[in-house]
Amino acid sequence: MIKELGLLAGFLTTISFLPQVIKSLKTKHMDDFNIWFLILMIVGLSLWTVYGFMIRQLPIIIANLATISLNLILLVLKIKYQKQK
């Protein structure tokens, strides 16, 4: 039950970034998105991933790696769309 709760929490946290990724790709607009939020999220998620490896908890590792991926996409889009101005 505890592992399933962790998997569900990780899944929901990860997919919470999907609407923003989709919107950003469609609108090609991220002016209101703070780059420091993305950088700090990626650093924090990376630390969570390291923690997950240290305590050998696959739900923490998987969820944070997936969320890092989505945040990296947002960071790349933020930089790309800023350069296009």
Biopython code that builds the backbone (N, CA, C, O; Angstrom):
import numpy as np
from Bio.PDB.StructureBuilder import StructureBuilder

atoms = [
    (1, "MET", "N", (0.819, -1.204, 0.000)),
    (1, "MET", "CA", (0.000, 0.000, 0.000)),
    (1, "MET", "C", (0.860, 1.265, 0.000)),
    (1, "MET", "O", (0.524, 2.238, -0.675)),
    (2, "ILE", "N", (1.947, 1.262, 0.736)),
    (2, "ILE", "CA", (2.809, 2.440, 0.806)),
    (2, "ILE", "C", (3.484, 2.690, -0.539)),
    (2, "ILE", "O", (3.571, 3.832, -0.990)),
    (3, "LYS", "N", (3.959, 1.624, -1.178)),
    (3, "LYS", "CA", (4.616, 1.767, -2.480)),
    (3, "LYS", "C", (3.633, 2.297, -3.521)),
    (3, "LYS", "O", (3.994, 3.144, -4.338)),
    (4, "GLU", "N", (2.403, 1.810, -3.498)),
    (4, "GLU", "CA", (1.385, 2.258, -4.438)),
    (4, "GLU", "C", (1.063, 3.736, -4.226)),
    (4, "GLU", "O", (0.859, 4.476, -5.188)),
    (5, "LEU", "N", (1.019, 4.157, -2.976)),
    (5, "LEU", "CA", (0.776, 5.564, -2.664)),
    (5, "LEU", "C", (1.900, 6.429, -3.241)),
    (5, "LEU", "O", (1.644, 7.486, -3.816)),
    (6, "GLY", "N", (3.125, 5.978, -3.085)),
    (6, "GLY", "CA", (4.272, 6.691, -3.643)),
    (6, "GLY", "C", (4.217, 6.768, -5.158)),
    (6, "GLY", "O", (4.510, 7.811, -5.743)),
    (7, "LEU", "N", (3.844, 5.668, -5.793)),
    (7, "LEU", "CA", (3.720, 5.652, -7.252)),
    (7, "LEU", "C", (2.632, 6.612, -7.731)),
    (7, "LEU", "O", (2.820, 7.339, -8.707)),
    (8, "LEU", "N", (1.497, 6.610, -7.039)),
    (8, "LEU", "CA", (0.401, 7.509, -7.404)),
    (8, "LEU", "C", (0.811, 8.971, -7.224)),
    (8, "LEU", "O", (0.552, 9.804, -8.092)),
    (9, "ALA", "N", (1.441, 9.272, -6.110)),
    (9, "ALA", "CA", (1.896, 10.647, -5.862)),
    (9, "ALA", "C", (2.891, 11.086, -6.930)),
    (9, "ALA", "O", (2.802, 12.200, -7.446)),
    (10, "GLY", "N", (3.822, 10.224, -7.257)),
    (10, "GLY", "CA", (4.804, 10.543, -8.287)),
    (10, "GLY", "C", (4.169, 10.733, -9.650)),
    (10, "GLY", "O", (4.533, 11.645, -10.392)),
    (11, "PHE", "N", (3.222, 9.873, -9.980)),
    (11, "PHE", "CA", (2.532, 9.958, -11.265)),
    (11, "PHE", "C", (1.770, 11.274, -11.391)),
    (11, "PHE", "O", (1.868, 11.963, -12.407)),
    (12, "LEU", "N", (1.012, 11.617, -10.351)),
    (12, "LEU", "CA", (0.221, 12.848, -10.386)),
    (12, "LEU", "C", (1.107, 14.088, -10.434)),
    (12, "LEU", "O", (0.809, 15.043, -11.152)),
    (13, "THR", "N", (2.186, 14.072, -9.676)),
    (13, "THR", "CA", (3.114, 15.201, -9.689)),
    (13, "THR", "C", (3.740, 15.358, -11.071)),
    (13, "THR", "O", (3.877, 16.472, -11.577)),
    (14, "THR", "N", (4.110, 14.256, -11.663)),
    (14, "THR", "CA", (4.746, 14.297, -12.981)),
    (14, "THR", "C", (3.788, 14.811, -14.044)),
    (14, "THR", "O", (4.137, 15.709, -14.809)),
    (15, "ILE", "N", (2.587, 14.252, -14.101)),
    (15, "ILE", "CA", (1.660, 14.664, -15.162)),
    (15, "ILE", "C", (1.144, 16.085, -14.958)),
    (15, "ILE", "O", (0.579, 16.669, -15.882)),
    (16, "SER", "N", (1.326, 16.647, -13.774)),
    (16, "SER", "CA", (0.886, 18.025, -13.552)),
    (16, "SER", "C", (1.643, 19.003, -14.450)),
    (16, "SER", "O", (1.161, 20.110, -14.692)),
    (17, "PHE", "N", (2.810, 18.617, -14.943)),
    (17, "PHE", "CA", (3.586, 19.484, -15.829)),
    (17, "PHE", "C", (3.199, 19.323, -17.300)),
    (17, "PHE", "O", (3.550, 20.171, -18.121)),
    (18, "LEU", "N", (2.493, 18.267, -17.642)),
    (18, "LEU", "CA", (2.129, 18.022, -19.043)),
    (18, "LEU", "C", (1.288, 19.136, -19.668)),
    (18, "LEU", "O", (1.576, 19.539, -20.795)),
    (19, "PRO", "N", (0.258, 19.651, -18.983)),
    (19, "PRO", "CA", (-0.514, 20.733, -19.604)),
    (19, "PRO", "C", (0.342, 21.952, -19.957)),
    (19, "PRO", "O", (0.121, 22.589, -20.987)),
    (20, "GLN", "N", (1.306, 22.271, -19.115)),
    (20, "GLN", "CA", (2.176, 23.413, -19.405)),
    (20, "GLN", "C", (3.075, 23.133, -20.603)),
    (20, "GLN", "O", (3.287, 24.013, -21.438)),
    (21, "VAL", "N", (3.600, 21.924, -20.693)),
    (21, "VAL", "CA", (4.437, 21.560, -21.842)),
    (21, "VAL", "C", (3.619, 21.662, -23.127)),
    (21, "VAL", "O", (4.077, 22.241, -24.112)),
    (22, "ILE", "N", (2.423, 21.107, -23.120)),
    (22, "ILE", "CA", (1.556, 21.127, -24.305)),
    (22, "ILE", "C", (1.200, 22.560, -24.688)),
    (22, "ILE", "O", (1.277, 22.933, -25.859)),
    (23, "LYS", "N", (0.811, 23.358, -23.699)),
    (23, "LYS", "CA", (0.446, 24.757, -23.963)),
    (23, "LYS", "C", (1.631, 25.527, -24.534)),
    (23, "LYS", "O", (1.477, 26.292, -25.486)),
    (24, "SER", "N", (2.796, 25.328, -23.964)),
    (24, "SER", "CA", (3.992, 26.047, -24.419)),
    (24, "SER", "C", (4.362, 25.664, -25.845)),
    (24, "SER", "O", (4.767, 26.516, -26.636)),
    (25, "LEU", "N", (4.224, 24.392, -26.170)),
    (25, "LEU", "CA", (4.508, 23.948, -27.537)),
    (25, "LEU", "C", (3.507, 24.534, -28.534)),
    (25, "LEU", "O", (3.879, 24.904, -29.647)),
    (26, "LYS", "N", (2.242, 24.616, -28.133)),
    (26, "LYS", "CA", (1.206, 25.135, -29.030)),
    (26, "LYS", "C", (1.320, 26.639, -29.230)),
    (26, "LYS", "O", (1.225, 27.130, -30.355)),
    (27, "THR", "N", (1.524, 27.374, -28.130)),
    (27, "THR", "CA", (1.515, 28.838, -28.205)),
    (27, "THR", "C", (2.878, 29.439, -28.525)),
    (27, "THR", "O", (2.974, 30.588, -28.956)),
    (28, "LYS", "N", (3.932, 28.652, -28.310)),
    (28, "LYS", "CA", (5.304, 29.154, -28.468)),
    (28, "LYS", "C", (5.506, 30.428, -27.641)),
    (28, "LYS", "O", (6.153, 31.382, -28.073)),
    (29, "HIS", "N", (4.936, 30.407, -26.454)),
    (29, "HIS", "CA", (4.957, 31.582, -25.579)),
    (29, "HIS", "C", (5.222, 31.136, -24.142)),
    (29, "HIS", "O", (4.480, 30.332, -23.578)),
    (30, "MET", "N", (6.293, 31.675, -23.564)),
    (30, "MET", "CA", (6.611, 31.349, -22.166)),
    (30, "MET", "C", (7.092, 32.580, -21.406)),
    (30, "MET", "O", (7.860, 32.467, -20.451)),
    (31, "ASP", "N", (6.637, 33.753, -21.834)),
    (31, "ASP", "CA", (7.086, 34.994, -21.205)),
    (31, "ASP", "C", (6.777, 35.049, -19.713)),
    (31, "ASP", "O", (7.579, 35.566, -18.934)),
    (32, "ASP", "N", (5.643, 34.531, -19.316)),
    (32, "ASP", "CA", (5.246, 34.587, -17.909)),
    (32, "ASP", "C", (5.874, 33.488, -17.063)),
    (32, "ASP", "O", (5.657, 33.435, -15.852)),
    (33, "PHE", "N", (6.633, 32.631, -17.680)),
    (33, "PHE", "CA", (7.243, 31.514, -16.960)),
    (33, "PHE", "C", (8.636, 31.921, -16.510)),
    (33, "PHE", "O", (9.482, 32.258, -17.338)),
    (34, "ASN", "N", (8.882, 31.892, -15.211)),
    (34, "ASN", "CA", (10.160, 32.314, -14.651)),
    (34, "ASN", "C", (11.219, 31.229, -14.837)),
    (34, "ASN", "O", (11.029, 30.083, -14.429)),
    (35, "ILE", "N", (12.330, 31.605, -15.454)),
    (35, "ILE", "CA", (13.400, 30.642, -15.724)),
    (35, "ILE", "C", (13.991, 30.089, -14.428)),
    (35, "ILE", "O", (14.416, 28.935, -14.379)),
    (36, "TRP", "N", (14.017, 30.919, -13.375)),
    (36, "TRP", "CA", (14.582, 30.453, -12.097)),
    (36, "TRP", "C", (13.717, 29.379, -11.452)),
    (36, "TRP", "O", (14.227, 28.508, -10.747)),
    (37, "PHE", "N", (12.408, 29.438, -11.690)),
    (37, "PHE", "CA", (11.535, 28.368, -11.207)),
    (37, "PHE", "C", (11.962, 27.043, -11.818)),
    (37, "PHE", "O", (12.083, 26.036, -11.120)),
    (38, "LEU", "N", (12.190, 27.052, -13.123)),
    (38, "LEU", "CA", (12.582, 25.826, -13.818)),
    (38, "LEU", "C", (13.937, 25.320, -13.341)),
    (38, "LEU", "O", (14.107, 24.125, -13.097)),
    (39, "ILE", "N", (14.890, 26.219, -13.209)),
    (39, "ILE", "CA", (16.227, 25.820, -12.762)),
    (39, "ILE", "C", (16.172, 25.237, -11.355)),
    (39, "ILE", "O", (16.755, 24.185, -11.093)),
    (40, "LEU", "N", (15.479, 25.914, -10.456)),
    (40, "LEU", "CA", (15.381, 25.421, -9.074)),
    (40, "LEU", "C", (14.621, 24.105, -8.994)),
    (40, "LEU", "O", (14.969, 23.233, -8.199)),
    (41, "MET", "N", (13.577, 23.957, -9.820)),
    (41, "MET", "CA", (12.841, 22.691, -9.849)),
    (41, "MET", "C", (13.743, 21.553, -10.303)),
    (41, "MET", "O", (13.732, 20.475, -9.709)),
    (42, "ILE", "N", (14.520, 21.788, -11.347)),
    (42, "ILE", "CA", (15.406, 20.745, -11.867)),
    (42, "ILE", "C", (16.453, 20.361, -10.827)),
    (42, "ILE", "O", (16.742, 19.178, -10.646)),
    (43, "VAL", "N", (17.018, 21.341, -10.150)),
    (43, "VAL", "CA", (18.003, 21.048, -9.097)),
    (43, "VAL", "C", (17.342, 20.268, -7.962)),
    (43, "VAL", "O", (17.883, 19.263, -7.501)),
    (44, "GLY", "N", (16.179, 20.728, -7.512)),
    (44, "GLY", "CA", (15.469, 20.034, -6.437)),
    (44, "GLY", "C", (15.079, 18.616, -6.812)),
    (44, "GLY", "O", (15.240, 17.691, -6.016)),
    (45, "LEU", "N", (14.569, 18.443, -8.015)),
    (45, "LEU", "CA", (14.187, 17.109, -8.483)),
    (45, "LEU", "C", (15.399, 16.199, -8.620)),
    (45, "LEU", "O", (15.319, 14.998, -8.360)),
    (46, "SER", "N", (16.515, 16.776, -9.027)),
    (46, "SER", "CA", (17.754, 15.988, -9.122)),
    (46, "SER", "C", (18.183, 15.491, -7.749)),
    (46, "SER", "O", (18.617, 14.349, -7.599)),
    (47, "LEU", "N", (18.058, 16.349, -6.759)),
    (47, "LEU", "CA", (18.399, 15.939, -5.391)),
    (47, "LEU", "C", (17.447, 14.854, -4.890)),
    (47, "LEU", "O", (17.870, 13.916, -4.215)),
    (48, "TRP", "N", (16.161, 14.985, -5.220)),
    (48, "TRP", "CA", (15.205, 13.931, -4.862)),
    (48, "TRP", "C", (15.580, 12.608, -5.526)),
    (48, "TRP", "O", (15.447, 11.544, -4.922)),
    (49, "THR", "N", (16.047, 12.681, -6.764)),
    (49, "THR", "CA", (16.458, 11.472, -7.479)),
    (49, "THR", "C", (17.649, 10.817, -6.794)),
    (49, "THR", "O", (17.671, 9.601, -6.605)),
    (50, "VAL", "N", (18.631, 11.617, -6.425)),
    (50, "VAL", "CA", (19.795, 11.092, -5.697)),
    (50, "VAL", "C", (19.338, 10.452, -4.391)),
    (50, "VAL", "O", (19.788, 9.363, -4.036)),
    (51, "TYR", "N", (18.450, 11.126, -3.686)),
    (51, "TYR", "CA", (17.900, 10.590, -2.439)),
    (51, "TYR", "C", (17.212, 9.249, -2.697)),
    (51, "TYR", "O", (17.387, 8.299, -1.934)),
    (52, "GLY", "N", (16.433, 9.179, -3.769)),
    (52, "GLY", "CA", (15.750, 7.930, -4.120)),
    (52, "GLY", "C", (16.724, 6.792, -4.356)),
    (52, "GLY", "O", (16.480, 5.661, -3.935)),
    (53, "PHE", "N", (17.828, 7.088, -5.029)),
    (53, "PHE", "CA", (18.862, 6.065, -5.233)),
    (53, "PHE", "C", (19.498, 5.655, -3.908)),
    (53, "PHE", "O", (19.771, 4.477, -3.679)),
    (54, "MET", "N", (19.729, 6.630, -3.046)),
    (54, "MET", "CA", (20.390, 6.338, -1.770)),
    (54, "MET", "C", (19.545, 5.430, -0.881)),
    (54, "MET", "O", (20.071, 4.567, -0.178)),
    (55, "ILE", "N", (18.226, 5.634, -0.921)),
    (55, "ILE", "CA", (17.354, 4.795, -0.083)),
    (55, "ILE", "C", (16.713, 3.660, -0.888)),
    (55, "ILE", "O", (15.875, 2.916, -0.380)),
    (56, "ARG", "N", (17.119, 3.548, -2.137)),
    (56, "ARG", "CA", (16.657, 2.476, -3.027)),
    (56, "ARG", "C", (15.126, 2.424, -3.150)),
    (56, "ARG", "O", (14.501, 1.385, -2.937)),
    (57, "GLN", "N", (14.554, 3.566, -3.497)),
    (57, "GLN", "CA", (13.104, 3.660, -3.662)),
    (57, "GLN", "C", (12.771, 4.000, -5.113)),
    (57, "GLN", "O", (12.843, 5.153, -5.537)),
    (58, "LEU", "N", (12.409, 2.974, -5.849)),
    (58, "LEU", "CA", (12.122, 3.119, -7.269)),
    (58, "LEU", "C", (11.026, 4.152, -7.571)),
    (58, "LEU", "O", (11.167, 4.898, -8.540)),
    (59, "PRO", "N", (9.941, 4.229, -6.787)),
    (59, "PRO", "CA", (8.923, 5.243, -7.090)),
    (59, "PRO", "C", (9.484, 6.669, -7.069)),
    (59, "PRO", "O", (9.121, 7.490, -7.911)),
    (60, "ILE", "N", (10.346, 6.957, -6.132)),
    (60, "ILE", "CA", (10.949, 8.292, -6.046)),
    (60, "ILE", "C", (11.850, 8.535, -7.251)),
    (60, "ILE", "O", (11.834, 9.617, -7.838)),
    (61, "ILE", "N", (12.620, 7.545, -7.610)),
    (61, "ILE", "CA", (13.555, 7.671, -8.731)),
    (61, "ILE", "C", (12.802, 7.891, -10.037)),
    (61, "ILE", "O", (13.106, 8.825, -10.780)),
    (62, "ILE", "N", (11.833, 7.048, -10.318)),
    (62, "ILE", "CA", (11.089, 7.119, -11.580)),
    (62, "ILE", "C", (10.332, 8.435, -11.697)),
    (62, "ILE", "O", (10.409, 9.111, -12.722)),
    (63, "ALA", "N", (9.605, 8.795, -10.653)),
    (63, "ALA", "CA", (8.798, 10.018, -10.695)),
    (63, "ALA", "C", (9.668, 11.245, -10.915)),
    (63, "ALA", "O", (9.325, 12.119, -11.711)),
    (64, "ASN", "N", (10.770, 11.313, -10.225)),
    (64, "ASN", "CA", (11.610, 12.500, -10.340)),
    (64, "ASN", "C", (12.367, 12.554, -11.656)),
    (64, "ASN", "O", (12.566, 13.639, -12.201)),
    (65, "LEU", "N", (12.792, 11.417, -12.178)),
    (65, "LEU", "CA", (13.434, 11.418, -13.495)),
    (65, "LEU", "C", (12.454, 11.873, -14.580)),
    (65, "LEU", "O", (12.817, 12.638, -15.474)),
    (66, "ALA", "N", (11.227, 11.402, -14.493)),
    (66, "ALA", "CA", (10.211, 11.809, -15.472)),
    (66, "ALA", "C", (9.908, 13.301, -15.352)),
    (66, "ALA", "O", (9.773, 13.992, -16.361)),
    (67, "THR", "N", (9.804, 13.788, -14.136)),
    (67, "THR", "CA", (9.504, 15.202, -13.924)),
    (67, "THR", "C", (10.677, 16.082, -14.340)),
    (67, "THR", "O", (10.476, 17.178, -14.862)),
    (68, "ILE", "N", (11.890, 15.611, -14.113)),
    (68, "ILE", "CA", (13.071, 16.338, -14.598)),
    (68, "ILE", "C", (12.993, 16.470, -16.116)),
    (68, "ILE", "O", (13.276, 17.537, -16.661)),
    (69, "SER", "N", (12.615, 15.403, -16.792)),
    (69, "SER", "CA", (12.516, 15.433, -18.258)),
    (69, "SER", "C", (11.542, 16.508, -18.729)),
    (69, "SER", "O", (11.845, 17.267, -19.649)),
    (70, "LEU", "N", (10.379, 16.569, -18.099)),
    (70, "LEU", "CA", (9.386, 17.571, -18.488)),
    (70, "LEU", "C", (9.880, 18.984, -18.195)),
    (70, "LEU", "O", (9.652, 19.901, -18.985)),
    (71, "ASN", "N", (10.550, 19.158, -17.071)),
    (71, "ASN", "CA", (11.080, 20.477, -16.730)),
    (71, "ASN", "C", (12.224, 20.883, -17.652)),
    (71, "ASN", "O", (12.384, 22.064, -17.958)),
    (72, "LEU", "N", (13.014, 19.919, -18.093)),
    (72, "LEU", "CA", (14.071, 20.222, -19.064)),
    (72, "LEU", "C", (13.466, 20.670, -20.394)),
    (72, "LEU", "O", (13.988, 21.575, -21.045)),
    (73, "ILE", "N", (12.372, 20.038, -20.790)),
    (73, "ILE", "CA", (11.672, 20.461, -22.011)),
    (73, "ILE", "C", (11.214, 21.906, -21.863)),
    (73, "ILE", "O", (11.403, 22.719, -22.767)),
    (74, "LEU", "N", (10.609, 22.221, -20.718)),
    (74, "LEU", "CA", (10.147, 23.589, -20.484)),
    (74, "LEU", "C", (11.310, 24.580, -20.480)),
    (74, "LEU", "O", (11.186, 25.684, -21.009)),
    (75, "LEU", "N", (12.424, 24.194, -19.891)),
    (75, "LEU", "CA", (13.597, 25.071, -19.853)),
    (75, "LEU", "C", (14.126, 25.332, -21.266)),
    (75, "LEU", "O", (14.449, 26.468, -21.612)),
    (76, "VAL", "N", (14.213, 24.289, -22.068)),
    (76, "VAL", "CA", (14.670, 24.447, -23.457)),
    (76, "VAL", "C", (13.713, 25.354, -24.229)),
    (76, "VAL", "O", (14.150, 26.226, -24.980)),
    (77, "LEU", "N", (12.409, 25.149, -24.043)),
    (77, "LEU", "CA", (11.427, 25.996, -24.724)),
    (77, "LEU", "C", (11.539, 27.445, -24.271)),
    (77, "LEU", "O", (11.464, 28.361, -25.090)),
    (78, "LYS", "N", (11.715, 27.654, -22.985)),
    (78, "LYS", "CA", (11.863, 29.011, -22.444)),
    (78, "LYS", "C", (13.047, 29.712, -23.107)),
    (78, "LYS", "O", (12.924, 30.851, -23.558)),
    (79, "ILE", "N", (14.173, 29.045, -23.165)),
    (79, "ILE", "CA", (15.377, 29.628, -23.769)),
    (79, "ILE", "C", (15.173, 29.849, -25.272)),
    (79, "ILE", "O", (15.537, 30.896, -25.807)),
    (80, "LYS", "N", (14.593, 28.864, -25.941)),
    (80, "LYS", "CA", (14.365, 28.958, -27.388)),
    (80, "LYS", "C", (13.445, 30.124, -27.727)),
    (80, "LYS", "O", (13.736, 30.904, -28.634)),
    (81, "TYR", "N", (12.343, 30.245, -27.005)),
    (81, "TYR", "CA", (11.378, 31.292, -27.314)),
    (81, "TYR", "C", (11.900, 32.671, -26.931)),
    (81, "TYR", "O", (11.512, 33.664, -27.548)),
    (82, "GLN", "N", (12.768, 32.756, -25.932)),
    (82, "GLN", "CA", (13.380, 34.041, -25.576)),
    (82, "GLN", "C", (14.312, 34.509, -26.685)),
    (82, "GLN", "O", (14.355, 35.697, -27.005)),
    (83, "LYS", "N", (15.055, 33.582, -27.270)),
    (83, "LYS", "CA", (16.010, 33.925, -28.326)),
    (83, "LYS", "C", (15.302, 34.367, -29.603)),
    (83, "LYS", "O", (15.872, 35.109, -30.403)),
    (84, "GLN", "N", (14.072, 33.919, -29.798)),
    (84, "GLN", "CA", (13.343, 34.254, -31.021)),
    (84, "GLN", "C", (12.800, 35.678, -31.004)),
    (84, "GLN", "O", (12.313, 36.164, -32.025)),
    (85, "LYS", "N", (12.875, 36.340, -29.878)),
    (85, "LYS", "CA", (12.347, 37.714, -29.778)),
    (85, "LYS", "C", (13.334, 38.731, -30.259)),
    (85, "LYS", "O", (13.047, 39.928, -30.242)),
]
sb = StructureBuilder()
sb.init_structure("model")
sb.init_model(0)
sb.init_chain("A")
sb.init_seg("    ")
for serial, (resi, resn, name, xyz) in enumerate(atoms, 1):
    if name == "N":
        sb.init_residue(resn, " ", resi, " ")
    sb.init_atom(name, np.array(xyz, "f"), 0.0, 1.0, " ", f" {name:<3s}", serial, name[0])
structure = sb.get_structure()
